[in-house]
Amino acid sequence: MPENRIFTGYDAVDNDYFAAKAAEVRCQASDYRSRYGLPAHYFLSLGRFVPKKNLTTLIRAYRKVLDSSQTCQTHLVMVGSGEEEPQLRRLCHELRLPIYEKAGAGIENRKSKIENELPGVHFYGFRQIGENPVFYALAEAFILPSLWEEWGLVVNEAMASGLPVVVSKAAGCAEDLLEPWKWTENYPESIGTREQRHMNGFVFDPSSVEELSQVMRILEAAPDLRWAMGAASRRIVEKFSCENFARNALLAAQVAMGAEPITTVNLSSSEPSEPLADKLIT
């Protein structure tokens, strides 16, 4: 199919909503942590508890992260629900991971008691989209370990919230939302393999517990790298904005109705060129 008849950028979320809500939460971080009982440091998983999400591999990898360092204080926060929840809890018991029941945290307008909790797995249950930015905003990184995933819009949400992302190479968004690594002068080559490391996070083999635990350990130990990758996420996700989706949808409609194909919006920029903007349907 001719390239000028292909219109991309449709896998988008409301980036501005997640960015604004995350900034609001970070400005009141202490209050939100107290209300939701969130640990000071945590990796975040958000989605359905179903087999394709591969959450058993995530829990096993997290166990390896803790085993590799006696000083690790990073928890695992899991937001969601589904058929695999009993199995995931049993696995935590088998691996001797502390389980924290947080399904009611933040729902009532009261403070949650925060204790000196040992690193473990926090189950928050299903949450509506209005609450999700709370979990994104205060996390160290977002992890999508799926065995397969058509795209993975939660990665867009995490990136819009300014997080580094750890994404299964089987997720459709991995090729488009994670940019090639360009920081050879700032960070050593030992930060993951060439295939794993990207500007805004890491890509990994979802069948490998060891590979996932490796990149989790890298992020856990490098706050400056997490910050830099989070900033890169915020920049990159703007290429997949609702505005670009709308522009290219209009262009696709024009071509479908017989108009001469023209250059599509370049996803290296969040703004269309002037000639392209002039040709849009109004």
QUIBEL-V531951 format. One record per backbone hydrogen bond with DSSP energy under -1.0 kcal/mol. CO is the residue of the C=O (numbers start at 1). NH is the residue of the N-H. If there is no record, write none. Layout:
# QUIBEL-V531951
CO;NH
CO;NH
This chain:
# QUIBEL-V531951
2;5
3;6
10;12
13;15
14;18
15;19
16;20
17;21
18;22
19;23
20;24
21;25
22;26
23;27
25;28
26;29
28;32
29;33
30;34
31;35
32;36
33;37
33;38
34;112
41;75
42;140
43;77
44;143
45;79
48;50
49;84
50;53
51;54
52;147
54;58
55;59
56;60
57;61
58;62
59;63
60;64
61;65
62;66
63;67
64;68
75;43
76;122
77;45
78;124
79;47
81;49
82;85
84;88
85;89
86;90
87;91
88;92
89;93
90;94
91;95
92;97
93;96
98;121
100;123
102;105
104;107
108;110
115;117
120;76
121;100
122;78
123;102
128;131
128;132
131;134
132;136
133;137
134;138
136;139
141;44
142;166
144;168
149;172
151;173
152;155
153;157
154;158
155;159
156;160
157;161
158;163
159;162
164;142
165;202
166;144
167;204
168;171
170;149
171;174
173;177
179;199
183;187
188;191
190;192
193;197
196;203
200;165
201;198
202;167
204;169
205;208
208;212
209;213
210;214
211;215
212;216
213;217
214;218
215;219
216;220
217;221
219;222
222;226
223;227
224;228
225;229
226;230
227;231
228;232
229;233
230;234
231;235
232;236
233;237
236;239
237;240
241;245
242;246
243;247
244;248
245;249
246;250
247;251
248;252
249;253
250;254
251;255
252;256
253;257
254;259
255;258
266;269
273;277
274;278
277;280
